[in-house]
Amino acid sequence: HMFAAAGLVVINKTDLLPYVDFDVDACAGYARALNPGVNILPVSATTGEGLSEWYDWIAVTAKRPRIGHMSQASVDKTKVPE
């Protein structure tokens, strides 16, 4: 399940919540049942709600080392000669 490995669940289009049958708290509960440490972030591009927090999360996460990640420079050095 994708939520089991997720670091963040973005719930988008929250400006439409008054018009749809969607329970943000229930969704967050389901995600946390699979991954207790997952961050839940409601966002709306229309109202701007949560966008700065999302951008901050992306910036911080992008700086973290990733398991199994190699920079492009490292990949280029590992090319097999023809």
N, CA, C and O atoms as CSV, one atom per row, in Angstrom:
chain,resi,resn,atom,element,x,y,z
A,1,HIS,N,N,0.843,-1.182,0.000
A,1,HIS,CA,C,0.000,0.000,0.000
A,1,HIS,C,C,0.881,1.235,0.000
A,1,HIS,O,O,1.867,1.288,0.735
A,2,MET,N,N,0.545,2.226,-0.808
A,2,MET,CA,C,1.423,3.392,-0.954
A,2,MET,C,C,1.545,4.206,0.332
A,2,MET,O,O,2.576,4.843,0.549
A,3,PHE,N,N,0.536,4.204,1.183
A,3,PHE,CA,C,0.618,4.994,2.405
A,3,PHE,C,C,1.593,4.396,3.416
A,3,PHE,O,O,2.078,5.108,4.295
A,4,ALA,N,N,1.885,3.116,3.309
A,4,ALA,CA,C,2.780,2.461,4.265
A,4,ALA,C,C,4.199,3.007,4.181
A,4,ALA,O,O,4.917,3.009,5.181
A,5,ALA,N,N,4.616,3.469,3.006
A,5,ALA,CA,C,5.977,3.980,2.823
A,5,ALA,C,C,6.022,5.491,2.645
A,5,ALA,O,O,7.105,6.062,2.518
A,6,ALA,N,N,4.884,6.137,2.634
A,6,ALA,CA,C,4.831,7.578,2.370
A,6,ALA,C,C,5.354,8.382,3.549
A,6,ALA,O,O,5.141,8.019,4.705
A,7,GLY,N,N,6.039,9.471,3.246
A,7,GLY,CA,C,6.455,10.406,4.275
A,7,GLY,C,C,5.448,11.526,4.452
A,7,GLY,O,O,5.408,12.195,5.484
A,8,LEU,N,N,4.630,11.715,3.414
A,8,LEU,CA,C,3.652,12.802,3.427
A,8,LEU,C,C,2.450,12.404,2.594
A,8,LEU,O,O,2.593,11.840,1.509
A,9,VAL,N,N,1.268,12.699,3.106
A,9,VAL,CA,C,0.037,12.562,2.339
A,9,VAL,C,C,-0.505,13.968,2.136
A,9,VAL,O,O,-0.845,14.661,3.096
A,10,VAL,N,N,-0.581,14.381,0.875
A,10,VAL,CA,C,-1.133,15.693,0.536
A,10,VAL,C,C,-2.595,15.488,0.164
A,10,VAL,O,O,-2.913,14.735,-0.756
A,11,ILE,N,N,-3.464,16.154,0.877
A,11,ILE,CA,C,-4.892,16.118,0.562
A,11,ILE,C,C,-5.197,17.428,-0.145
A,11,ILE,O,O,-5.247,18.490,0.476
A,12,ASN,N,N,-5.398,17.337,-1.447
A,12,ASN,CA,C,-5.524,18.503,-2.315
A,12,ASN,C,C,-6.989,18.923,-2.488
A,12,ASN,O,O,-7.914,18.168,-2.188
A,13,LYS,N,N,-7.161,20.125,-2.969
A,13,LYS,CA,C,-8.471,20.693,-3.300
A,13,LYS,C,C,-9.373,20.838,-2.077
A,13,LYS,O,O,-10.581,20.615,-2.161
A,14,THR,N,N,-8.790,21.207,-0.956
A,14,THR,CA,C,-9.577,21.331,0.267
A,14,THR,C,C,-10.608,22.446,0.188
A,14,THR,O,O,-11.547,22.481,0.984
A,15,ASP,N,N,-10.443,23.360,-0.767
A,15,ASP,CA,C,-11.447,24.414,-0.944
A,15,ASP,C,C,-12.784,23.835,-1.412
A,15,ASP,O,O,-13.813,24.499,-1.294
A,16,LEU,N,N,-12.785,22.611,-1.939
A,16,LEU,CA,C,-14.016,21.974,-2.410
A,16,LEU,C,C,-14.714,21.151,-1.332
A,16,LEU,O,O,-15.792,20.609,-1.577
A,17,LEU,N,N,-14.124,21.048,-0.154
A,17,LEU,CA,C,-14.695,20.207,0.896
A,17,LEU,C,C,-16.145,20.545,1.252
A,17,LEU,O,O,-16.910,19.631,1.561
A,18,PRO,N,N,-16.555,21.813,1.222
A,18,PRO,CA,C,-17.964,22.085,1.532
A,18,PRO,C,C,-18.940,21.496,0.505
A,18,PRO,O,O,-20.138,21.407,0.775
A,19,TYR,N,N,-18.443,21.098,-0.653
A,19,TYR,CA,C,-19.314,20.657,-1.742
A,19,TYR,C,C,-19.242,19.159,-2.026
A,19,TYR,O,O,-19.984,18.657,-2.871
A,20,VAL,N,N,-18.362,18.443,-1.335
A,20,VAL,CA,C,-18.197,17.008,-1.589
A,20,VAL,C,C,-18.302,16.219,-0.290
A,20,VAL,O,O,-18.147,16.760,0.804
A,21,ASP,N,N,-18.567,14.938,-0.441
A,21,ASP,CA,C,-18.669,14.046,0.708
A,21,ASP,C,C,-17.307,13.393,0.931
A,21,ASP,O,O,-17.058,12.278,0.470
A,22,PHE,N,N,-16.435,14.096,1.638
A,22,PHE,CA,C,-15.085,13.595,1.910
A,22,PHE,C,C,-14.713,13.991,3.325
A,22,PHE,O,O,-14.853,15.153,3.708
A,23,ASP,N,N,-14.244,13.039,4.092
A,23,ASP,CA,C,-13.887,13.271,5.488
A,23,ASP,C,C,-12.363,13.267,5.623
A,23,ASP,O,O,-11.734,12.209,5.598
A,24,VAL,N,N,-11.779,14.449,5.764
A,24,VAL,CA,C,-10.324,14.584,5.872
A,24,VAL,C,C,-9.801,13.816,7.081
A,24,VAL,O,O,-8.773,13.146,6.992
A,25,ASP,N,N,-10.491,13.908,8.194
A,25,ASP,CA,C,-10.040,13.214,9.405
A,25,ASP,C,C,-10.061,11.696,9.225
A,25,ASP,O,O,-9.156,11.005,9.693
A,26,ALA,N,N,-11.080,11.178,8.553
A,26,ALA,CA,C,-11.141,9.737,8.298
A,26,ALA,C,C,-10.007,9.315,7.370
A,26,ALA,O,O,-9.367,8.288,7.598
A,27,CYS,N,N,-9.755,10.099,6.330
A,27,CYS,CA,C,-8.658,9.807,5.405
A,27,CYS,C,C,-7.327,9.793,6.150
A,27,CYS,O,O,-6.518,8.884,5.966
A,28,ALA,N,N,-7.103,10.792,6.982
A,28,ALA,CA,C,-5.871,10.857,7.771
A,28,ALA,C,C,-5.775,9.656,8.705
A,28,ALA,O,O,-4.694,9.097,8.892
A,29,GLY,N,N,-6.886,9.264,9.284
A,29,GLY,CA,C,-6.902,8.101,10.170
A,29,GLY,C,C,-6.543,6.815,9.449
A,29,GLY,O,O,-5.803,5.988,9.982
A,30,TYR,N,N,-7.064,6.638,8.232
A,30,TYR,CA,C,-6.738,5.444,7.438
A,30,TYR,C,C,-5.250,5.428,7.095
A,30,TYR,O,O,-4.591,4.393,7.195
A,31,ALA,N,N,-4.732,6.582,6.694
A,31,ALA,CA,C,-3.307,6.663,6.343
A,31,ALA,C,C,-2.437,6.370,7.564
A,31,ALA,O,O,-1.444,5.649,7.466
A,32,ARG,N,N,-2.812,6.929,8.708
A,32,ARG,CA,C,-2.016,6.718,9.929
A,32,ARG,C,C,-2.164,5.307,10.485
A,32,ARG,O,O,-1.291,4.835,11.213
A,33,ALA,N,N,-3.245,4.637,10.154
A,33,ALA,CA,C,-3.383,3.237,10.566
A,33,ALA,C,C,-2.334,2.378,9.862
A,33,ALA,O,O,-1.855,1.393,10.423
A,34,LEU,N,N,-1.982,2.752,8.637
A,34,LEU,CA,C,-0.952,2.035,7.880
A,34,LEU,C,C,0.446,2.545,8.181
A,34,LEU,O,O,1.418,1.792,8.117
A,35,ASN,N,N,0.541,3.827,8.510
A,35,ASN,CA,C,1.844,4.463,8.706
A,35,ASN,C,C,1.689,5.523,9.798
A,35,ASN,O,O,1.416,6.685,9.497
A,36,PRO,N,N,1.861,5.133,11.056
A,36,PRO,CA,C,1.612,6.056,12.170
A,36,PRO,C,C,2.413,7.351,12.121
A,36,PRO,O,O,1.976,8.357,12.679
A,37,GLY,N,N,3.564,7.354,11.475
A,37,GLY,CA,C,4.396,8.551,11.449
A,37,GLY,C,C,4.191,9.453,10.251
A,37,GLY,O,O,4.890,10.456,10.107
A,38,VAL,N,N,3.242,9.115,9.385
A,38,VAL,CA,C,3.062,9.898,8.161
A,38,VAL,C,C,2.526,11.297,8.491
A,38,VAL,O,O,1.687,11.467,9.375
A,39,ASN,N,N,3.026,12.274,7.769
A,39,ASN,CA,C,2.527,13.638,7.889
A,39,ASN,C,C,1.334,13.802,6.957
A,39,ASN,O,O,1.345,13.301,5.833
A,40,ILE,N,N,0.313,14.497,7.420
A,40,ILE,CA,C,-0.886,14.762,6.625
A,40,ILE,C,C,-0.943,16.260,6.386
A,40,ILE,O,O,-0.869,17.049,7.329
A,41,LEU,N,N,-1.076,16.652,5.128
A,41,LEU,CA,C,-1.078,18.071,4.804
A,41,LEU,C,C,-2.222,18.409,3.855
A,41,LEU,O,O,-2.143,18.111,2.663
A,42,PRO,N,N,-3.287,19.028,4.368
A,42,PRO,CA,C,-4.353,19.513,3.493
A,42,PRO,C,C,-3.880,20.763,2.750
A,42,PRO,O,O,-3.298,21.663,3.355
A,43,VAL,N,N,-4.129,20.819,1.443
A,43,VAL,CA,C,-3.714,21.974,0.646
A,43,VAL,C,C,-4.810,22.390,-0.322
A,43,VAL,O,O,-5.677,21.602,-0.700
A,44,SER,N,N,-4.736,23.655,-0.706
A,44,SER,CA,C,-5.612,24.202,-1.737
A,44,SER,C,C,-4.837,25.244,-2.518
A,44,SER,O,O,-4.381,26.238,-1.953
A,45,ALA,N,N,-4.689,25.023,-3.806
A,45,ALA,CA,C,-4.034,26.027,-4.647
A,45,ALA,C,C,-4.920,27.257,-4.788
A,45,ALA,O,O,-4.420,28.363,-4.990
A,46,THR,N,N,-6.225,27.070,-4.684
A,46,THR,CA,C,-7.160,28.189,-4.822
A,46,THR,C,C,-7.037,29.167,-3.666
A,46,THR,O,O,-6.975,30.378,-3.879
A,47,THR,N,N,-7.001,28.645,-2.438
A,47,THR,CA,C,-6.934,29.523,-1.267
A,47,THR,C,C,-5.508,29.733,-0.769
A,47,THR,O,O,-5.236,30.677,-0.027
A,48,GLY,N,N,-4.599,28.849,-1.181
A,48,GLY,CA,C,-3.221,28.920,-0.701
A,48,GLY,C,C,-2.991,28.141,0.578
A,48,GLY,O,O,-1.863,28.060,1.063
A,49,GLU,N,N,-4.055,27.564,1.132
A,49,GLU,CA,C,-3.934,26.798,2.376
A,49,GLU,C,C,-2.915,25.676,2.214
A,49,GLU,O,O,-3.008,24.879,1.281
A,50,GLY,N,N,-1.952,25.615,3.112
A,50,GLY,CA,C,-0.996,24.524,3.171
A,50,GLY,C,C,0.135,24.567,2.157
A,50,GLY,O,O,1.055,23.753,2.235
A,51,LEU,N,N,0.091,25.494,1.206
A,51,LEU,CA,C,1.112,25.496,0.158
A,51,LEU,C,C,2.503,25.802,0.691
A,51,LEU,O,O,3.465,25.140,0.302
A,52,SER,N,N,2.635,26.783,1.567
A,52,SER,CA,C,3.974,27.103,2.078
A,52,SER,C,C,4.531,25.937,2.894
A,52,SER,O,O,5.730,25.661,2.843
A,53,GLU,N,N,3.668,25.255,3.643
A,53,GLU,CA,C,4.108,24.083,4.398
A,53,GLU,C,C,4.549,22.971,3.454
A,53,GLU,O,O,5.529,22.277,3.724
A,54,TRP,N,N,3.824,22.799,2.345
A,54,TRP,CA,C,4.184,21.768,1.371
A,54,TRP,C,C,5.525,22.098,0.721
A,54,TRP,O,O,6.387,21.229,0.590
A,55,TYR,N,N,5.698,23.351,0.314
A,55,TYR,CA,C,6.966,23.773,-0.292
A,55,TYR,C,C,8.125,23.580,0.689
A,55,TYR,O,O,9.205,23.132,0.304
A,56,ASP,N,N,7.892,23.920,1.957
A,56,ASP,CA,C,8.931,23.723,2.976
A,56,ASP,C,C,9.278,22.242,3.118
A,56,ASP,O,O,10.453,21.887,3.208
A,57,TRP,N,N,8.261,21.375,3.138
A,57,TRP,CA,C,8.488,19.936,3.259
A,57,TRP,C,C,9.318,19.432,2.078
A,57,TRP,O,O,10.240,18.636,2.259
A,58,ILE,N,N,8.992,19.894,0.877
A,58,ILE,CA,C,9.745,19.486,-0.316
A,58,ILE,C,C,11.200,19.932,-0.198
A,58,ILE,O,O,12.115,19.152,-0.461
A,59,ALA,N,N,11.413,21.182,0.194
A,59,ALA,CA,C,12.778,21.719,0.294
A,59,ALA,C,C,13.604,20.943,1.318
A,59,ALA,O,O,14.755,20.600,1.051
A,60,VAL,N,N,13.035,20.669,2.468
A,60,VAL,CA,C,13.754,19.934,3.517
A,60,VAL,C,C,14.011,18.494,3.082
A,60,VAL,O,O,15.113,17.976,3.265
A,61,THR,N,N,13.013,17.856,2.515
A,61,THR,CA,C,13.137,16.460,2.111
A,61,THR,C,C,14.129,16.292,0.967
A,61,THR,O,O,14.851,15.296,0.918
A,62,ALA,N,N,14.173,17.241,0.059
A,62,ALA,CA,C,15.086,17.156,-1.086
A,62,ALA,C,C,16.546,17.190,-0.646
A,62,ALA,O,O,17.415,16.687,-1.357
A,63,LYS,N,N,16.822,17.771,0.508
A,63,LYS,CA,C,18.200,17.870,1.005
A,63,LYS,C,C,18.657,16.611,1.736
A,63,LYS,O,O,19.852,16.427,1.968
A,64,ARG,N,N,17.714,15.746,2.098
A,64,ARG,CA,C,18.062,14.534,2.845
A,64,ARG,C,C,18.664,13.492,1.912
A,64,ARG,O,O,18.212,13.336,0.778
A,65,PRO,N,N,19.683,12.776,2.388
A,65,PRO,CA,C,20.214,11.675,1.575
A,65,PRO,C,C,19.162,10.572,1.444
A,65,PRO,O,O,18.402,10.307,2.375
A,66,ARG,N,N,19.135,9.948,0.291
A,66,ARG,CA,C,18.180,8.873,0.045
A,66,ARG,C,C,18.933,7.555,-0.082
A,66,ARG,O,O,20.016,7.496,-0.664
A,67,ILE,N,N,18.357,6.526,0.457
A,67,ILE,CA,C,18.950,5.191,0.361
A,67,ILE,C,C,18.909,4.752,-1.098
A,67,ILE,O,O,17.868,4.815,-1.752
A,68,GLY,N,N,20.053,4.310,-1.592
A,68,GLY,CA,C,20.113,3.821,-2.959
A,68,GLY,C,C,20.184,4.908,-4.005
A,68,GLY,O,O,20.135,4.618,-5.200
A,69,HIS,N,N,20.297,6.154,-3.584
A,69,HIS,CA,C,20.342,7.270,-4.523
A,69,HIS,C,C,21.780,7.537,-4.936
A,69,HIS,O,O,22.689,7.546,-4.106
A,70,MET,N,N,21.969,7.752,-6.222
A,70,MET,CA,C,23.288,8.130,-6.736
A,70,MET,C,C,23.127,9.421,-7.525
A,70,MET,O,O,22.166,9.576,-8.280
A,71,SER,N,N,24.048,10.332,-7.356
A,71,SER,CA,C,24.005,11.558,-8.141
A,71,SER,C,C,24.274,11.223,-9.598
A,71,SER,O,O,24.842,10.174,-9.903
A,72,GLN,N,N,23.872,12.104,-10.491
A,72,GLN,CA,C,24.109,11.872,-11.916
A,72,GLN,C,C,25.603,11.757,-12.200
A,72,GLN,O,O,26.008,10.965,-13.052
A,73,ALA,N,N,26.424,12.530,-11.505
A,73,ALA,CA,C,27.875,12.447,-11.694
A,73,ALA,C,C,28.384,11.051,-11.346
A,73,ALA,O,O,29.250,10.516,-12.039
A,74,SER,N,N,27.855,10.461,-10.286
A,74,SER,CA,C,28.255,9.106,-9.910
A,74,SER,C,C,27.805,8.092,-10.948
A,74,SER,O,O,28.528,7.147,-11.264
A,75,VAL,N,N,26.607,8.294,-11.472
A,75,VAL,CA,C,26.081,7.380,-12.485
A,75,VAL,C,C,26.935,7.449,-13.740
A,75,VAL,O,O,27.253,6.417,-14.330
A,76,ASP,N,N,27.310,8.656,-14.154
A,76,ASP,CA,C,28.131,8.821,-15.349
A,76,ASP,C,C,29.471,8.102,-15.208
A,76,ASP,O,O,29.982,7.565,-16.190
A,77,LYS,N,N,30.048,8.082,-14.009
A,77,LYS,CA,C,31.343,7.437,-13.778
A,77,LYS,C,C,31.246,5.915,-13.809
A,77,LYS,O,O,32.252,5.226,-13.975
A,78,THR,N,N,30.033,5.396,-13.648
A,78,THR,CA,C,29.886,3.942,-13.598
A,78,THR,C,C,29.499,3.344,-14.940
A,78,THR,O,O,29.220,2.147,-15.021
A,79,LYS,N,N,29.476,4.141,-15.983
A,79,LYS,CA,C,29.111,3.616,-17.302
A,79,LYS,C,C,30.125,2.569,-17.743
A,79,LYS,O,O,31.328,2.712,-17.523
A,80,VAL,N,N,29.628,1.549,-18.349
A,80,VAL,CA,C,30.482,0.476,-18.855
A,80,VAL,C,C,31.050,0.907,-20.201
A,80,VAL,O,O,30.291,1.325,-21.075
A,81,PRO,N,N,32.368,0.817,-20.391
A,81,PRO,CA,C,32.951,1.196,-21.682
A,81,PRO,C,C,32.473,0.255,-22.779
A,81,PRO,O,O,32.259,-0.937,-22.555
A,82,GLU,N,N,32.315,0.816,-23.955
A,82,GLU,CA,C,31.859,-0.007,-25.090
A,82,GLU,C,C,33.002,-0.754,-25.715
A,82,GLU,O,O,32.802,-1.492,-26.680
